[in-house]
Amino acid sequence: MRRKIVIPAALAIAVVAIVGGLAATHNGPFKQPALVPVAPAPVPVVATTVKQSDVPIYLTGVGTVIAYNTVVVHSQIQGQIVSINFIEGQTVHAGDLLAQIDPRPYEAQIAQLTATRDRDQAQLTNAQANLNRYTQLGEKGWATPQLLDTQKAQVAQLQNAIKADQALIDAAKVQLSYTRLTSPIDGIAGIRQVDNGNIIHPTDPNGLVVVTQIEPISLIFTLPETVLPQIQQQQEKNPSAPLPVLAYSQDNTIKLDEGSLGLVNNQILQTTGSIQLKANFPNKEHRLWPGQLVNARLLVDTRHNGLTVPASVVQQGPNGAYAYVINSDGSAAIRPIKVAQISEGQALIDSGLEANEQVVTDGQYKLQPGVHVSILTGKAAEEAKAQSAQQAPIP
């Protein structure tokens, strides 16, 4: 029994010796290898520098294009239209023939009145000849004064009758001229309201066609009443030079025309607290159309040495506008900024940035303050912009 107990004890002593030898061989206890931290990869972004230049300051409002003149071409007489001489949408000029009314009834009337005048003229010629003869006889005492007075009265009566005849002829010629329906202004012909062969009347409400003047053209737009002193101040600086006005499409992507301020209305709209202004444009390319809604930009000042960045630099957060600035060590930092205006894709910065600083224009949604960035250029930058447009979160 003692022998059986001694044998396991000897085995246990041998195992302890072996473990001790191994521990002595490795000169100490076993240890886990230490983990070395790996730095995160830089975030690729597109960047640019803050530029400094003279920047125009605009006041922006929404306006409606108004034609200088709009004329409904009515007929002043009744008659049948025998020809239509214009095409809908055609550019017409003052005096151009638009339609012809049957002139034959008026020509016949003129012929009749002319014949009456010629008859009275023949009678006047005879009466004047008789008056001359009676005058000669009266000088010799062979004609009574009563006969001379009667003949003079007859001559005067025929002279006045001829004047009346001529007046009737002139009136008939005016009526004949009304058979030619012409454009009273330069402009664009609209939709034809009467077809060839129909009877047109002076009382027709729609007339023949509407002609609208396109060159030049006006724009009536509104601005807050708070900017009125600023506009008046600029007008006082140079009264002879009207303030420039730019007309843009509703999405602000297309410049339609350049004009000048013509009028500041004489009263403020109490319901909206705004002031109406009227600008005039040459509209040579016909990009402005009556009734069109456009954005008007009134140039009131120029900021010298203003700081500008692309509009995509400006981000909006709960505390207002901010931008990502790239520090000298390549890390990104959030910088609160104040934006004066955004025009034509450029933002004018009042405060928060300095000239020549690097700012992120694309890829902000991947950034956090303190993250290092790598700046993309060329084709890589274009690809990053396209990818960013697809992956950016929808606001």
SVG drawing of the C-alpha trace seen along z (x, -y; Angstrom):
<svg xmlns="http://www.w3.org/2000/svg" viewBox="-83 -152 100 154">
<polyline fill="none" stroke="black" stroke-width="0.4" points="0.0,0.0 2.8,-2.4 4.5,-1.5 1.4,-2.5 1.3,-5.9 5.0,-6.6 4.9,-6.1 2.3,-8.9 4.2,-11.3 7.4,-10.7 5.6,-11.4 4.2,-14.7 7.8,-15.8 9.1,-15.0 6.4,-17.2 7.2,-20.1 10.8,-19.8 10.2,-19.8 8.0,-22.9 10.6,-24.6 13.2,-23.8 11.2,-25.3 10.5,-28.4 14.2,-28.8 15.0,-28.3 12.8,-31.2 14.2,-33.4 10.8,-34.4 7.0,-33.9 5.2,-33.7 3.9,-37.1 1.3,-38.2 2.9,-40.3 2.0,-44.0 -0.5,-45.5 0.9,-48.5 -1.9,-51.1 -2.4,-51.7 -3.1,-55.3 -6.3,-55.8 -5.9,-56.4 -6.3,-60.0 -9.8,-60.9 -9.6,-61.9 -11.3,-65.3 -11.3,-68.0 -10.0,-71.4 -9.4,-74.9 -7.9,-78.2 -9.8,-81.2 -9.5,-83.9 -9.4,-87.6 -10.9,-90.0 -13.4,-92.7 -16.9,-91.2 -20.2,-92.9 -22.9,-93.1 -26.4,-92.3 -29.9,-92.6 -32.0,-89.7 -35.7,-89.6 -38.3,-87.8 -40.0,-89.6 -42.4,-89.4 -41.5,-90.4 -43.9,-93.0 -44.2,-94.1 -43.6,-97.7 -46.7,-97.7 -49.4,-95.2 -52.0,-96.0 -55.1,-94.1 -55.5,-94.8 -59.2,-95.6 -61.0,-96.5 -62.6,-100.0 -65.1,-98.9 -67.2,-95.9 -66.3,-93.7 -65.2,-90.4 -61.5,-89.4 -60.1,-88.5 -56.5,-87.8 -54.4,-87.1 -50.9,-88.5 -49.1,-87.3 -48.0,-84.1 -48.6,-83.4 -45.5,-84.1 -44.0,-86.2 -42.0,-89.4 -43.9,-92.3 -43.1,-96.0 -45.2,-99.1 -47.2,-99.5 -46.9,-95.9 -50.1,-94.6 -51.7,-91.9 -55.1,-91.4 -57.1,-92.9 -60.8,-93.6 -62.8,-93.6 -62.3,-97.2 -64.8,-97.2 -67.8,-98.8 -65.7,-101.7 -64.1,-102.1 -67.6,-102.3 -68.6,-104.9 -65.5,-107.0 -66.4,-106.8 -69.9,-108.0 -68.8,-110.9 -66.2,-111.9 -68.8,-112.0 -71.0,-114.3 -68.1,-116.6 -67.3,-116.8 -70.9,-117.6 -70.9,-120.4 -67.6,-121.6 -69.1,-121.8 -72.1,-123.8 -69.7,-126.1 -67.8,-126.7 -71.0,-127.7 -72.1,-129.9 -68.8,-131.7 -69.0,-132.3 -72.5,-133.8 -71.3,-135.9 -68.6,-137.4 -71.0,-138.2 -73.5,-139.7 -70.8,-141.8 -69.8,-143.2 -73.5,-144.0 -73.9,-145.6 -71.0,-147.9 -72.9,-149.1 -76.2,-149.4 -77.7,-146.4 -78.0,-144.1 -79.8,-144.8 -78.0,-144.5 -80.5,-141.8 -79.4,-139.6 -75.7,-140.1 -76.4,-139.2 -78.4,-136.1 -75.6,-134.9 -72.9,-135.5 -75.0,-133.5 -75.3,-130.7 -71.5,-130.7 -70.8,-130.6 -73.4,-127.8 -71.7,-125.6 -68.2,-126.4 -69.4,-125.2 -71.1,-122.1 -67.8,-121.2 -66.1,-121.5 -68.7,-119.2 -68.2,-116.8 -64.4,-116.8 -64.9,-116.2 -67.1,-113.2 -64.5,-111.9 -61.8,-112.3 -63.9,-110.5 -64.6,-107.7 -60.9,-107.4 -60.3,-107.0 -62.9,-104.2 -61.1,-102.6 -57.8,-102.8 -59.4,-100.9 -59.7,-97.9 -56.0,-97.4 -55.4,-96.1 -51.8,-97.0 -49.6,-96.5 -49.4,-99.7 -46.1,-98.7 -43.0,-96.6 -43.5,-93.2 -44.5,-89.6 -47.9,-88.5 -49.8,-86.2 -52.6,-83.7 -54.9,-84.6 -58.5,-85.2 -60.3,-85.5 -59.9,-83.2 -59.8,-84.3 -63.3,-84.7 -65.0,-85.6 -66.8,-88.9 -65.0,-91.1 -66.7,-93.8 -65.4,-96.7 -67.2,-95.2 -65.3,-91.8 -63.8,-91.5 -60.7,-89.5 -59.9,-91.5 -57.7,-90.1 -54.5,-89.3 -52.5,-90.6 -49.2,-92.2 -46.7,-92.4 -43.6,-94.5 -40.5,-92.5 -37.6,-94.9 -37.1,-96.6 -38.9,-94.9 -39.5,-95.6 -39.2,-93.7 -41.1,-94.5 -39.6,-93.0 -39.9,-93.4 -37.3,-93.9 -37.8,-94.3 -38.5,-97.8 -35.5,-97.7 -33.1,-98.0 -34.7,-101.1 -32.2,-103.5 -29.3,-101.5 -30.8,-101.9 -31.4,-105.6 -27.9,-106.1 -26.4,-104.5 -28.6,-106.5 -27.6,-109.7 -23.9,-108.9 -24.3,-109.0 -27.8,-110.3 -27.0,-110.2 -26.1,-106.5 -28.9,-104.0 -28.1,-101.0 -27.4,-97.8 -29.9,-94.9 -29.2,-91.3 -32.1,-88.9 -31.6,-85.2 -33.7,-82.2 -35.7,-80.8 -33.0,-78.3 -30.3,-81.0 -28.3,-79.0 -28.9,-81.1 -28.3,-84.9 -31.1,-86.1 -30.1,-89.8 -28.5,-92.8 -30.5,-96.1 -30.8,-99.0 -33.1,-100.2 -35.7,-102.6 -38.1,-103.2 -38.5,-102.8 -42.2,-102.8 -43.6,-105.8 -45.2,-103.7 -44.4,-100.6 -46.8,-97.6 -48.1,-97.6 -49.4,-94.0 -46.0,-92.5 -43.6,-95.2 -41.8,-95.4 -41.0,-98.0 -41.6,-97.5 -38.9,-98.4 -39.0,-98.4 -36.0,-97.6 -35.6,-97.9 -33.8,-95.4 -32.8,-95.6 -33.8,-91.9 -32.1,-91.6 -32.0,-87.8 -35.7,-87.5 -34.8,-85.6 -37.2,-87.6 -40.9,-86.9 -44.0,-88.7 -45.4,-87.0 -42.2,-85.2 -41.0,-84.8 -37.3,-85.6 -34.8,-86.4 -33.6,-90.0 -30.2,-91.0 -29.7,-94.7 -26.1,-95.8 -25.8,-98.2 -22.1,-98.1 -18.7,-96.4 -16.8,-94.8 -13.1,-95.5 -10.6,-92.7 -13.5,-90.5 -12.9,-86.8 -14.7,-84.3 -15.0,-80.5 -17.1,-78.1 -20.6,-77.8 -20.1,-74.1 -17.6,-75.1 -20.4,-76.5 -22.1,-74.0 -25.1,-74.5 -25.2,-73.2 -27.3,-73.8 -25.2,-76.8 -25.2,-78.3 -22.8,-78.3 -19.4,-76.6 -16.6,-75.4 -13.9,-72.7 -10.4,-74.3 -7.3,-72.2 -4.6,-72.9 -0.9,-73.0 -0.5,-69.5 -3.1,-68.1 -5.9,-67.8 -9.4,-69.1 -11.0,-71.6 -14.5,-73.2 -14.6,-76.9 -17.8,-79.0 -18.2,-81.5 -20.5,-84.4 -21.7,-84.5 -22.6,-87.9 -24.1,-86.5 -24.0,-83.6 -24.0,-84.5 -23.1,-82.6 -21.7,-79.7 -19.4,-81.9 -19.9,-82.7 -18.7,-86.0 -17.4,-85.6 -17.8,-88.3 -15.8,-86.6 -14.3,-83.2 -11.8,-82.7 -8.5,-84.2 -7.1,-84.7 -5.1,-81.7 -6.4,-79.3 -7.3,-75.8 -10.9,-74.8 -12.7,-71.6 -15.1,-71.9 -16.2,-68.3 -16.2,-65.3 -17.3,-67.1 -19.8,-64.3 -16.9,-62.0 -15.0,-64.3 -14.7,-64.8 -12.7,-67.5 -9.0,-66.4 -9.1,-63.8 -6.3,-64.0 -7.1,-64.5 -5.5,-63.8 -6.3,-66.4 -7.4,-65.0 -6.7,-66.8 -7.4,-66.4 -9.4,-63.4 -9.4,-61.9 -11.1,-65.1 -13.8,-64.9 -14.5,-61.3 -14.7,-62.1 -17.2,-64.8 -19.4,-62.4 -19.1,-59.8 -19.9,-62.3 -23.0,-63.4 -24.3,-59.8 -23.3,-59.0 -23.9,-62.2 -26.8,-61.9 -30.1,-63.6 -30.8,-66.6"/>
</svg>
